[in-house]
Amino acid sequence: MSTRALLILRISLMLLAVFNLAILGVRLWPWQDVPNLPGNGAAGIDPAICLLGYIGLIFWIASVRREPMRSALFSGAMLGLAGGLPLAAQVMLKAMPAAINTFHPVLVSLCLLLTAGVVWGIAGWRGSRIAGSVGVGMFSAIWSAMVSCLIACAAVLMEMYLAAGPVPEAQDAWSQYEGLAIGTQATQTLLHSLSAICWFLLVGPLVGGALGLAFGFFGQPQKD
């Protein structure tokens, strides 16, 4: 596996994660108002913590030295780039006004999510085939899902950035306690976006790992 290709991939993913974190920081400015969000600010802090965790994982994964593992992870990351496209399309579809959305949004969203899942499964299959290990295949699929979800988060954050404004107050104290934030429409929109970011970053790799484990068994060589 080319060291130069791995370096380029590592830098690109690092920049993507840092870009996401920067856009999130800009959208939540002024930061002293973040505690106004539900959970004493947890709604805004949790996505930032997840992105910081991703940055750390990128550093760790890039330090792998075993060649079969490196090749499997590189393959998973490249497939993750492809898997991120349907996720980003799903984000843009949900942001489209209903008046111009002539498709069946639920069905199309489901198809896009399934497409990303199949890509992660293929990453697990390839990783298992390259390294000869179902465990490596599962790890490759998790890594693939992480890359895809970083792309999806970039799409969500760009939607948030285009609707930029100060962090809104959650006017209803009970709603703030319940995490519903029904005080204002602006708060609802912001919280839905922040929730989507956490959903992608946390649930995506779990789904990818499960699919990678299932597909990884098919990548094992058949014994005579």
HUWOPE-V977260 format. One record per pair of residues at least 24 apart in sequence whose C-alpha atoms are under 8 Angstrom apart, sorted by the first residue. I is the first residue (numbers start at 1). J is the second residue. Records with the same first field share a line. If there is no record, write none. Layout:
I->J + J
//
This chain:
1->67 + 70 + 71
6->62 + 74
10->58 + 59 + 62
13->58 + 147
14->55 + 58
16->150 + 151 + 154
17->51 + 54 + 55 + 150
18->51 + 55
19->154
20->51 + 150 + 153 + 154 + 157
21->48 + 51 + 52
23->157 + 158 + 161
24->48 + 157
26->161
27->160 + 161 + 164 + 165 + 166 + 167
28->166 + 167
29->166 + 167
30->166 + 167
33->167
34->167
36->167 + 168 + 169 + 170
37->168 + 169 + 170 + 176 + 181
38->170 + 176 + 177 + 178 + 179 + 180 + 181
39->176 + 177 + 179
43->191 + 194 + 195
44->194
46->198
47->194 + 197 + 198
50->198 + 201 + 202
51->201
68->130 + 131
69->127 + 131 + 136
71->127 + 130
72->126 + 127 + 128 + 130 + 131 + 136 + 137 + 140
73->127 + 139 + 140 + 143 + 144
75->123 + 126 + 127 + 140
76->120 + 123 + 124 + 126 + 127 + 140 + 141 + 143 + 144
77->140 + 143 + 144 + 147
78->144
79->119 + 120 + 123 + 144
80->119 + 120 + 123 + 143 + 144 + 145 + 146 + 147 + 148
81->144 + 147 + 148 + 151
82->119 + 148
83->115 + 116 + 117 + 119 + 120 + 144 + 145 + 148
84->116 + 147 + 148 + 149 + 150 + 151 + 152
85->148 + 151 + 152
86->112 + 113 + 115 + 116
87->112 + 113 + 116 + 148 + 149 + 151 + 152
88->151 + 152 + 153 + 155 + 156
91->152 + 155 + 156
92->155
95->159
116->148
117->207 + 208 + 211
118->211
120->144 + 145 + 208 + 211 + 212
121->208 + 211 + 212 + 213 + 214 + 215 + 216
122->212 + 215
123->212
124->211 + 212 + 213 + 215 + 216
125->212 + 215 + 216 + 217 + 218 + 219
126->216 + 219
127->216 + 219
128->216 + 217 + 219 + 220
129->216 + 219 + 220 + 221
132->219 + 220 + 221
133->216 + 220
134->213 + 216 + 217 + 219 + 220
135->213 + 216
137->212 + 213 + 216
138->208 + 209 + 210 + 211 + 212 + 213 + 216
139->209 + 212
140->212
141->205 + 208 + 209 + 211 + 212
142->205 + 206 + 207 + 208 + 209 + 212
143->205
144->208
145->204 + 205 + 207 + 208
146->201 + 204 + 205
149->200 + 201 + 204
150->200 + 201
152->200
153->196 + 197 + 200 + 201
156->193 + 196 + 197
157->193
160->190 + 193
//
